[in-house]
Amino acid sequence: MKSQKNKRAKVMESHFNFSKGLKLSMRKNGITPSELADRMNVSRQSVSNWRSRRDGKLSQIKDLSKAIGCDPVEFVKDAIE
């Protein structure tokens, strides 16, 4: 019983790190910042900004996941600290 309580407490302490999720998803799928910029039709600077942010919008996760070729759930799992 105590183990489950500790697991729940650990989950509650977890933090979402947008840049971590983006970087890991890109690495796992072999996508460079330039490729992502092309796929999203944005500048490389935009990708650079996303890669340095700790927070992001849910709509961005959906669009970025599609462009990277990964499941949004995996993106979010990669972003949990």
Secondary structure, DSSP 4 states (H G I P E B T S, - for coil): -HHHHHHHHHHHH--B-HHHHHHHHHHHTT--HHHHHHHHT--HHHHHHHHH-S---HHHHHHHHHHHTS-HHHHHHHHB-
